[in-house]
């Protein structure tokens, strides 16, 4: 896959993949990978019809950076009528998620193993019904805050592809990420549905704790759950 010329700062590869993970990538990913999104397949960035992702007009949800796939697969199993798209550039995470997909036997998932901005480039307006940003890379140093997802470069394209009334959920254990999220998301076209600071520590009814959250809890950091609604 040809990588975008835009700056990308996150991890792409980690430890050597296990034999089973290599098998998941070779055997399972081709059937689940979104077509027509990458620069190789769509160099002119033509708009892609989302109905082609699942061959029907079901609601579409997006998870940005799905990590090891715990939440992604959980939501797919819980919501078989929904088509769930996951974007994750970290190859080890993609391989872990594919193992969970195989074990759960879900088929209502599609994956894009690279930058979500490629997907934003080719989606039509107002085609997604929900989006998740769960424990994103916090980029703790102040000079790196522009690399966070919750900046206009990411939020404005996200707002464009979400339908009016669509829900955008953010989970993080980093107080400063909460601050920036609350500052940046509403101006991008969202209503804040989590105005009470105490309510921000209550997980969603359909939440499943991820390995990143479990690490945060072990290290004494408190999760925050923020909910926004696309205006319009």
Buried (B, 14 or more C-beta within 10 A) or exposed (E): EEBBEEEEEBEEEEEEBEEEBEBBBEEBBEEBBBEEBBBEBBEEEEEBEBEEBBEEEBBBBBBBBBBBBBBBBBBBBEBEEBBBBBBBBBBBBBBBBBBBBBEBEBEBBBBBBBBBBBBBBBBEEBBBBBBBBBBBBBBEEEEEBEBBBBBEBBBEBBBBBBBEEBBBBBBBBBEBBBEBBBEBBBEBBBBEEBEEEEEBEEEEEEBBBBBBBEEBEEEEBEBBBBBBBBBE
